């Protein structure tokens, strides 16, 4: 596809860096300087992303097979480290004696929660798929700081194995509303991740859930040190804000899609048709190519800049960008009505198979 001249000046990774780091810089300025910076971060994470997706109809070209992205992991390190640094600073600004107005505190809370859910969590997701122990550990730390450490186990050991099947707690059933899904997926993934880790744990080893639980306690203690009990409440609120966005993405990206049973009773292999995708260019950069979800399931270790977008006849395409689809999903009757005609052909194809 044609690459606009002003975008062709940037190396591929630079667009990911600009999209994901700019709101972090705005948040940092807002939490340390006050003023309109937090409002600018909120506008960036809401209005600007939607406008840029619509103003420029462009899909990033497919990268060559085997292409190297030496700066890709460096960006993940910056985003993961940035999340761990900005979280306590944001809690102090929102809940502590920062001197900020109520409007600044509210804008800071909402904007930081959006950035954590839409940028830091995708960065953590990429990190837990890396073989490097340092990168993996940073990804776990991001999830633990957001009181969601079990996702590091459940996503890799349960979701990738059972996606688009009843055995996966994080696959939304056709007709299931988001709020019912949230409760089922949170508790179901916690239990499934625990069982998967217990099944693979070596004798004498520490169960990862011990680390997740202790880390969550340490995170909340940090909130208390930073801003007392209000700091604990705001830290927990930001974590819930970010978790809800992760589960919204799970809800949307597999909604209603199921894998067929083979004659021998096993599930068919995960295919491109078992994930929803979105081609919108700016949110793809902001979310580290998370909307190219089918290719991630086909190649979990493939670096995010190299993920490919399947064609519309290979995999279902969302008629909206992923963040917009997530907003629609917050109103279950509206979501079911709008997504039904897009889901129906894929359900018929599965039934035929």
Secondary structure, 3 states (H helix, E strand, C coil): CCCCHHHHCCCHHHHHHHHHHHHHHHHHHHHHHCCCHHHHHHHHHHHHHHHHHHHCCCCCCCCCCCCCCCCHHHHHHHHHHHHHHHHHHHHHHHHCCCCCCHHHHHHHHHHHHHHHHHHHHHHHHHHHCCCCHHHHHHHHHHHHHCCCCCHHHHHHHHHHHHCCCCCCCCCCCCCCCHHHHHHHHHHHHHHHHHHHHHHHCCCCCCCHHHHHHHHHHHHHHHHHHHHHHHHHHHHHHHHHHHHHHHHHHHHHHHCCCCCCECCCCCECCCCHHHCCECCCHHHHHHCCCCCCHHHHHHCCCCCHHHCCCCCCCCCCECCCCHHHHHHHHCCHHHHHHHHHHHHHHHHHHHHHC
